[in-house]
Every structure is written in C-alpha cells, then in structure tokens.
Amino acid sequence: MKSKPSLEQAFCIVAILGIQDRNIPLHSHLVAERLGISTSYLKKVVQKLAGGGIVKTVSGREGGIVLAKDPKQITLLDVFEAIESETPFVKSTGLVSKVFGFGKESAFMQTYALKDFENQRPVATVLAVFAEAEQRYREQLATLSIGDILPTADHHPLQLDWTKWLTRHLAE
C-alpha cells in the first residue's frame, strides 16, 4: 500500500492543532508555510479532515483552523480514513475465480484425468491474507489517539498558541 503524501501532512496538521489553544484558530497561511505547501493545497487537505469531523474552519479576520474534538478522541485511523478513505487495499474483481475455475473442480478433474485433486485455493487465499493484513493495520491505527502522541509539559498536554512560534520560525 502506498499512502498519499497528504497523509503525512494531515498528521502534522492535526498534531499542530492538537497543541494549539482550542480558543485560538490557527491561520491557515502559517500552517501552509510551516509545512512548505501552498495554501490552496492545504485547503484540500483541511477539507478532507473536516469531512472526517477532525477539524473545522473558522471564518473571519481572526479565523483559521481548529480541531473539531479533543485530540484524545481522534485516532490515527480517523486521520488515515479521512485522507485515504475506507476503500480496501486490495479488492477482488472475481478474476481469480474466473482464471482458476473455482467452483468447477469436477470439470477440471475430468479434463486432466485427476483422481485425487484437493483444491486448496492458494491463489484466493492471497486475497484473504491482504484483507487480514489490512484489518490488523486499521486495528493498530485505531489504538493510538493524536492526544497520545502529543508533547506534554509538567505531565499535562501542551496547549499554546502556535502563532508566535510559527511567525518567528517560518524561515527555518
């Protein structure tokens, strides 16, 4: 599976917003500049995150982006699915059954005069292995919240206004 570049950017956006004071929206141009992407591209990523109920935008002069819920309630799976969707990694098109004639074992045995044929369905099993791997992958992503990975200060979640830091360190 190859993820979209926007997935890493989405994780960074959500992490930045997880630290951002919930009462102070973070200006999107500051986030875009820090990530090294255009504001138009940032808007596309933010739109997907908003569609997933992870962030919301606040309009106006003092507007920007904020988390839609507590970082402890946002899992890595939530972010993954907002960007990558819930589409399975590998989807069966029925080609394996068509090519290998599953369901037509007796005709296959008769054609090749096989007396002892055991159809283990090894090719079809490969698709099941991918499905199981994907299930485990998603389960693992669901075990960790954004709140679990954020920095702390004095054993409490760090909450600050990124604006001061981002405006001073944009050139770095």
N, C-alpha and C positions, 0 to 999 in steps of 0.2 A: 504494500500500500504506500502510495506517495501522497503526502498531505500538501495542501495548498500553502504557498508562502504566507498567505494571510492568517494561517493558524497561529504561527509564532507571534505575529504582530497582534493578533487578538488576545493571546495570553498576556503579552506585555501591556496592552491597553487595560485589560481587566485588572492586572496586578497594580498598575499605577493608580487606577481608580479605587482599588481596594484600600490603598493607603490614603488617598485624597479625603479630606474632610467632607463628609456627606452633605454638608450645608453649603459647600462652595463648588459649583460646577467648574470643571477644568476646561479651559478654552481649547477647542479642537486644533487650532493652529500651533499651539505649544506642543501638543501630543504628536502631531504630524511632523513637526520639525525635529523633535527628540528621536522619533523612530526613523527619520530620514525618508519619509514618504510624502507624497502630495496630499493636500487637504481633501482633494476630490477622491483619492484612493482611500484615505482614512474614513471618509463618509460612507463608502461602500462597506467597509469592514464594520463600522459602527452600526450601519443599517442592519446587517446580519445579526450582530449581537443584540440589537434592540428587538429584532424579530424573535429572538430566542428568550426575550424577557430578562436579559442580563444587564443591559444598560438602558438609559433613557437620555434624551437630549432636552436641554432647557434653552428656549429661545430668548433673544433679547441681548442687550449690551453686556450684561453680567452672566449670560448663559454659557453653555458648554455641555460637557458630558458628565454624567454621574452614574453610579451603579443603581440598578433598579431594586436591588435587595442586598441584604447583608452578605459579605464575602463568604461567610461560613455556609451559606445556603446555595452557593454557586459551585458546582463540581467541575472538575476538568472535563468531564463528559458533556456537561452543559455547553461549555465553550466549544468543544470539538464538534458537537452536533449542530451548533449554531452556524459554524463555518463550513463544515464538511457535509452536513445533512445526515440523515439517518439511513441513507442508501447503503445496502450491503456492499462489502468489499468485493465479493465475487457473487454473481448472480447466475443461477442456472438458466440456460436458454433451452434446455432439453436436448442439446446437441449430443451429449454423452450417451443418453439413451438411444438416440437415433443412430449414432455411429456404431455403437456396440450391440445394438439389438436387444436391449434388456426387455424382458417380457416375451421373448421369442426363443427361449432356451431350447425347447424341444425341436424346433425347426433347425436351429444351429447344430444341435447334436446329430440330427438326421443328415444334414448336409455334409458333415465331416465324419460321419460314422463313429461318433464318440459314444462310448458305453458308460463312462464314469466322468461326468462333467459337473464340476462344482463351480457355480457362478459366485465368486467372492465379491463381485462388483468393485474391484480395486480402483477403477477409474472414477466411479461415482463416489467412492469413499473420500477421494481427494477433495471434492467439493464440501463434504461434511467436515473435513479437517479444517478447511478455511473458515467455515461457518462457526465452528467451535473456537478457533483462534480469535475470530472477531468478537465473539461473545465474551471471552476472557479479557480481551483488550478493553472492551467497553466497561466490563465489571471493574477492572483495575482503575480506569479513569474515574469511575463513579466513587471510588473510595477516598479520594482526596479533594478537599474543597480549596478554593482560592484562599480562604482565610487561613488554611493550614500552612500555606507556603509563604505567607507574607512576613516581613520582618516585624520584630517586636522591640519595645523599649520598656525596661523595667517590668518584664513579663506581661506586658499588655500590648494589644495590637497597635501598631504605629498608625497614628492619624495626624495628617498635616496638610497644609496647602502647598501642593507641588509648584504653584505658580512662581514663587520666589526662587526655588531651585532651578526650574526649567528656564526662566528668563536669564539667569546668571550663567548657566552652563550650556546654552544652545550651541555654542561654537565648538565645544569639545568633541 
